[in-house]
Amino acid sequence: MYLGLSVFLSLFKGFAIGAGMIIPIGAQNAYLLNLGIKKNFHLTAATVCILCDIILMSIGVFGGGALISSNETVYLLLTWLGIIFLLTYGSMFFHSFYFSQQNKSNDSAKNQKFTTRKAVVFTTLAVTLLNPHVYLDTVVIIGSISGQYIAEQKVLFFIGIVIASISWFYALSLAAAKMSSWLSTDKVQRCINLFVALIMWTIAISLFWQLK
């Protein structure tokens, strides 16, 4: 009975910590939400997010957590790339928000234009990997937390985190697609575009202030 409780607690703690790291709205979640509304390879993007999580968190849990945190050059490069990317991508969403009224007559045609699967994969990778926070959360913080576990418990802790990642990203993309008829209305879509732009810019600004 004690063994069963220990297994459950390790899985649950991994799930809870993983959810706490993943669920807060960031650039990655905002981008995935937008793809789900458009039903534009949203499950592909969710899968890419999950695979990135699995790779990065496995590095953190099973060693290597200090690599990125201790390499100032790598961290600095990632930070500046992230700032440039987030500012640019946020501007694209703000452009869609600001000019939607002027281009309202072309909305139906625009909504039929979908990004290719390859572009979705590369953009998802950029949104995920060019944000230094993802390495702090998945590699450094989760890696340090997992250090309290012995080998078998560490595996269970990692499985719990993976379950949280799979559950959240697929749930977010499927829920957005399910409610797309409402979320894709002009007024709601404009609000979402503004929301995504502000999220991207806020993260970019926070990254910039960290450099000071």
MARLO-13226 format. One line per field, with one value per residue (C-alpha): residue in one letter; x negated, y negated, z; residue number from 1. Coordinates in Angstrom, 2 decimals, always signed. Layout:
kedo = [A, ...]
x = [X, ...]
y = [Y, ...]
z = [Z, ...]
sedren = [NUM, ...]
# end
This chain:
kedo = [M, Y, L, G, L, S, V, F, L, S, L, F, K, G, F, A, I, G, A, G, M, I, I, P, I, G, A, Q, N, A, Y, L, L, N, L, G, I, K, K, N, F, H, L, T, A, A, T, V, C, I, L, C, D, I, I, L, M, S, I, G, V, F, G, G, G, A, L, I, S, S, N, E, T, V, Y, L, L, L, T, W, L, G, I, I, F, L, L, T, Y, G, S, M, F, F, H, S, F, Y, F, S, Q, Q, N, K, S, N, D, S, A, K, N, Q, K, F, T, T, R, K, A, V, V, F, T, T, L, A, V, T, L, L, N, P, H, V, Y, L, D, T, V, V, I, I, G, S, I, S, G, Q, Y, I, A, E, Q, K, V, L, F, F, I, G, I, V, I, A, S, I, S, W, F, Y, A, L, S, L, A, A, A, K, M, S, S, W, L, S, T, D, K, V, Q, R, C, I, N, L, F, V, A, L, I, M, W, T, I, A, I, S, L, F, W, Q, L, K]
x = [+0.00, -2.86, -4.44, -1.18, -0.82, -4.42, -3.84, -0.66, -2.30, -5.26, -2.95, -0.62, -3.41, -4.87, -1.46, -0.74, -4.14, -4.02, -0.56, -1.68, -4.54, -2.59, +0.91, +0.15, +0.86, -2.29, -3.36, -3.14, +0.39, +1.59, +0.25, +1.79, +5.14, +5.08, +4.32, +7.12, +9.63, +8.58, +8.39, +5.05, +2.90, +3.64, +3.05, -0.29, -1.29, -0.12, -2.22, -5.29, -4.74, -4.48, -7.60, -9.57, -8.37, -9.34, -12.84, -13.54, -12.06, -13.93, -17.15, -16.17, -15.03, -17.80, -20.70, -22.02, -19.91, -22.92, -24.10, -21.89, -21.70, -25.50, -26.25, -25.79, -26.51, -23.86, -21.33, -22.06, -21.73, -18.43, -17.12, -17.82, -16.45, -13.35, -12.89, -13.17, -10.86, -8.20, -8.16, -7.84, -5.18, -3.25, -3.25, -1.69, +1.18, +1.61, +1.73, +4.56, +6.38, +5.91, +6.68, +9.49, +12.17, +10.58, +10.29, +13.63, +14.92, +12.05, +12.44, +14.17, +11.47, +8.71, +10.17, +9.81, +6.07, +4.26, +0.63, -1.16, -1.99, -5.72, -5.24, -3.14, -5.86, -8.66, -6.66, -5.67, -9.33, -10.28, -7.56, -8.66, -12.44, -13.22, -11.74, -14.45, -11.71, -10.98, -14.49, -14.23, -10.90, -11.46, -15.19, -16.36, -13.35, -11.88, -15.39, -16.12, -12.79, -13.38, -16.70, -14.86, -13.76, -15.61, -15.80, -12.38, -10.52, -12.23, -10.83, -7.32, -7.70, -8.72, -5.76, -3.43, -4.87, -4.47, -0.83, -0.21, -1.79, +0.19, +3.45, +3.09, +1.88, +4.37, +7.21, +6.39, +6.16, +9.31, +11.33, +10.34, +11.32, +14.61, +15.55, +14.12, +17.52, +17.87, +14.20, +13.72, +16.42, +15.00, +15.35, +13.96, +11.16, +10.08, +9.95, +7.92, +5.49, +4.98, +4.61, +1.98, +0.09, +0.02, -1.14, -3.98, -5.06, -4.82, -7.10, -9.53, -9.68, -10.18, -13.06, -14.62, -14.43, -16.13, -19.17, -19.68]
y = [+0.00, -2.38, -1.62, -2.41, -5.69, -6.62, -5.95, -8.04, -10.94, -11.02, -10.99, -13.58, -15.93, -15.70, -16.40, -19.33, -20.98, -20.37, -21.93, -24.89, -25.53, -24.96, -26.39, -30.08, -32.04, -32.79, -33.19, -29.46, -29.05, -32.22, -31.02, -27.57, -29.15, -31.15, -28.05, -26.13, -28.85, -28.68, -24.85, -25.32, -22.28, -22.94, -19.32, -19.36, -22.46, -20.87, -17.78, -19.94, -21.72, -18.38, -16.97, -20.10, -19.78, -16.11, -16.77, -19.83, -18.37, -15.10, -17.13, -18.84, -15.73, -13.38, -15.82, -18.84, -21.47, -23.63, -23.75, -26.59, -28.48, -28.55, -29.49, -33.25, -33.54, -30.99, -32.57, -36.08, -34.94, -33.17, -36.21, -38.65, -36.24, -35.83, -39.59, -40.20, -37.32, -38.20, -41.89, -41.02, -38.38, -40.56, -43.33, -40.95, -40.19, -43.87, -44.65, -42.10, -43.70, -47.31, -46.93, -44.38, -47.05, -48.48, -45.01, -43.71, -43.07, -40.66, -38.79, -35.76, -35.35, -35.85, -33.25, -30.68, -31.26, -28.70, -28.45, -25.37, -22.53, -23.23, -26.91, -25.94, -23.54, -26.09, -28.92, -26.70, -25.76, -29.44, -30.49, -27.68, -27.60, -31.31, -32.09, -31.70, -31.25, -27.82, -26.66, -28.17, -26.41, -23.04, -22.49, -24.45, -24.58, -21.16, -19.71, -21.05, -19.80, -16.32, -16.15, -15.17, -11.86, -8.58, -6.90, -5.15, -8.07, -10.44, -8.45, -8.60, -12.33, -12.80, -10.72, -12.95, -16.05, -14.50, -13.62, -17.27, -18.51, -16.13, -16.87, -20.66, -21.21, -18.83, -20.14, -23.77, -23.14, -20.96, -23.37, -26.31, -24.36, -23.27, -26.87, -28.28, -29.32, -31.78, -32.61, -33.40, -36.09, -39.48, -41.12, -38.16, -37.57, -41.21, -40.87, -37.67, -39.27, -42.20, -39.81, -37.73, -40.87, -42.19, -38.81, -38.67, -42.26, -41.84, -38.78, -40.60, -43.58, -41.32, -39.58, -42.96, -44.16, -40.94, -41.91, -45.09]
z = [+0.00, +0.84, -2.55, -4.35, -2.48, -3.28, -6.98, -6.96, -5.13, -7.52, -10.55, -9.04, -8.03, -11.53, -13.06, -10.72, -11.20, -14.96, -15.19, -13.12, -15.52, -18.75, -18.23, -17.51, -20.70, -22.66, -26.28, -26.92, -25.56, -27.29, -30.63, -30.19, -29.28, -32.51, -34.59, -32.89, -33.74, -37.40, -37.29, -39.00, -38.15, -34.48, -33.48, -35.31, -33.34, -30.07, -30.83, -31.49, -28.16, -26.36, -28.01, -27.10, -23.52, -23.35, -24.71, -22.54, -19.37, -19.85, -20.02, -16.78, -14.94, -16.08, -15.99, -17.86, -16.12, -15.37, -18.99, -20.21, -16.91, -16.62, -20.24, -20.36, -24.10, -25.06, -22.73, -24.07, -27.68, -27.02, -25.18, -28.03, -30.65, -28.51, -28.12, -31.88, -32.75, -30.17, -31.11, -34.81, -34.33, -31.90, -34.51, -37.04, -34.67, -33.84, -37.57, -37.93, -34.99, -36.09, -39.80, -39.53, -39.95, -43.09, -44.58, -43.30, -46.81, -47.36, -44.06, -45.52, -48.12, -45.53, -43.22, -45.97, -46.24, -44.13, -43.15, -44.43, -42.04, -42.43, -41.54, -38.49, -37.29, -37.69, -36.10, -33.17, -32.67, -32.76, -30.31, -27.99, -28.25, -28.66, -25.26, -22.58, -19.95, -21.37, -20.45, -16.98, -16.37, -18.03, -17.63, -14.59, -12.23, -13.01, -13.07, -9.59, -8.21, -9.62, -7.75, -4.56, -6.09, -6.44, -9.85, -9.95, -8.40, -10.83, -13.77, -12.29, -11.65, -15.29, -16.52, -14.48, -16.16, -19.61, -18.89, -17.89, -21.11, -23.33, -21.51, -21.64, -25.20, -26.81, -24.62, -25.51, -29.25, -29.37, -27.20, -29.41, -32.53, -30.92, -30.13, -33.35, -34.74, -31.84, -31.36, -35.05, -35.17, -36.12, -32.70, -30.74, -33.26, -32.99, -29.20, -29.49, -31.97, -29.58, -26.64, -28.46, -29.54, -25.97, -24.63, -27.19, -26.46, -22.68, -22.77, -25.11, -22.73, -19.71, -21.51, -22.33, -18.72, -17.58, -19.64, -17.59]
sedren = [1, 2, 3, 4, 5, 6, 7, 8, 9, 10, 11, 12, 13, 14, 15, 16, 17, 18, 19, 20, 21, 22, 23, 24, 25, 26, 27, 28, 29, 30, 31, 32, 33, 34, 35, 36, 37, 38, 39, 40, 41, 42, 43, 44, 45, 46, 47, 48, 49, 50, 51, 52, 53, 54, 55, 56, 57, 58, 59, 60, 61, 62, 63, 64, 65, 66, 67, 68, 69, 70, 71, 72, 73, 74, 75, 76, 77, 78, 79, 80, 81, 82, 83, 84, 85, 86, 87, 88, 89, 90, 91, 92, 93, 94, 95, 96, 97, 98, 99, 100, 101, 102, 103, 104, 105, 106, 107, 108, 109, 110, 111, 112, 113, 114, 115, 116, 117, 118, 119, 120, 121, 122, 123, 124, 125, 126, 127, 128, 129, 130, 131, 132, 133, 134, 135, 136, 137, 138, 139, 140, 141, 142, 143, 144, 145, 146, 147, 148, 149, 150, 151, 152, 153, 154, 155, 156, 157, 158, 159, 160, 161, 162, 163, 164, 165, 166, 167, 168, 169, 170, 171, 172, 173, 174, 175, 176, 177, 178, 179, 180, 181, 182, 183, 184, 185, 186, 187, 188, 189, 190, 191, 192, 193, 194, 195, 196, 197, 198, 199, 200, 201, 202, 203, 204, 205, 206, 207, 208, 209, 210, 211, 212]
# end
